[in-house]
Amino acid sequence: LPDGWEPFLKRLSKSRRERTRSILRRVLESGRGRRHCVEQESQLPQAFDLLVQLHQKRRHSLGEPGCFASSRFTAFHREAMVELWRAGRLRLSWLEIDGRPASAEYSLLGGDTVYYYQGGFEPELADERPGWLSLAMALRDAIESGYQHFDFLRGDESYKASWRAEPQAICDW
C-alpha cells in the first residue's frame, strides 16, 4: 500500500478512480452513509450476525448457499472472532446507507498486513454499490492505519484485479 489514499487512487484505472470518488461523495460525504467498526467486544455478536445475514443474502441472490450455510463454519467463526478481537487481530465493520445496513466486512490483522477475509452486502441496495464502498473504506482505513499490505487472500475474482491486487504464490517449492 502507498503512504496515502490519494496515491492509492492514482494507481487505479481512471474509470475506477473516478467511480470510487463519485460513490464516496454520493453516499459518504453527503451524509447518507456511515461506517461503523466494532470498538468493544460486546458489539461482536450483533456485528457478526449482521455480517452473516448480509453475506448470506448476497450469496442467495446469486443462487449460491453461502459459506455461513454451514452451522459448523458459522460457530467456528463466532468463537474465533472473540479470540481474534482479544488478540487485537480482528477488524469487523459495517456500512449503513440511509440508516439501513448495507454491507459488512470481516478482516484479520497481522503485522503490517490486513487480510480481507469475508464480506457481504444487501442485494436490495446494489445500485448504491455497498460492496464497492465497503472495500474502498477498508482499503482507505488500512492505509490511514499504517498497514503496508492489503491481502485479498485466495481466489482470482475480477474485483481484486480492479483494485490492483497482484497474485502471489501461496507456496514456494
Secondary structure, DSSP 8 states (H G I E B T S, - for coil): --SSHHHHHHHS-HHHHHHHHHHIIIIIITTSEEEEE--SGGGHHHHHHHHHHHHHHHHHHTT---GGGSHHHHHHHHHHHHHHHHTT-EEEEEEEETTEEEEEEEEEEETTEEEEEEEEE-GGGGGG-HHHHHHHHHHHHHHHTT-SEEE--S---HHHHHTT-----S---
